Amino acid sequence: MSNFGERAAAIMDMKSGRGFDPMTALVRASASPACAPALRNALNRQVIAPLALRLEGPHAEARAGMILSVMAGYDMMLRVIRIAALEDTASVERRHRLAVMLQHLVDEPLHMQDAD
């Protein structure tokens, strides 16, 4: 997991220009009261739980949820809402900043491990 942030940020950067946009589908499905519970269960089971198993240290499930949240928020702001702050930033810089944030969640500093 030592280069998770870098790898995940690169994957997010490669998503641009592809036909089907999973984030748009996620946003639409989450707005439906009928779909939201199934979507929540699927994300917990297929994304958060497996990622939490790979994270070392305490609060792995919370950190996995934060990682998913950062990635989803980044993708939504860049590709769905298209905020200028992200669109106008060079992709290399965006990718680097995202990688650092994600890796920070993976490597959780020692002083944060005792926080509740």
HELIX and SHEET records of a PDB file:
HELIX    1   1 PHE A    4  MET A   14  1                                  11    
HELIX    2   2 PRO A   22  SER A   30  1                                   9    
HELIX    3   3 ALA A   36  LEU A   43  1                                   8    
HELIX    4   4 ASN A   44  ILE A   48  3                                   5    
HELIX    5   5 ALA A   49  ARG A   54  1                                   6    
HELIX    6   6 ALA A   60  ASP A   75  1                                  16    
HELIX    7   7 MET A   76  VAL A   80  3                                   5    
HELIX    8   8 ALA A   84  GLU A   87  1                                   4    
HELIX    9   9 SER A   91  VAL A  106  1                                  16    
HELIX   10  10 LEU A  110  GLN A  113  1                                   4    
END                                                                             
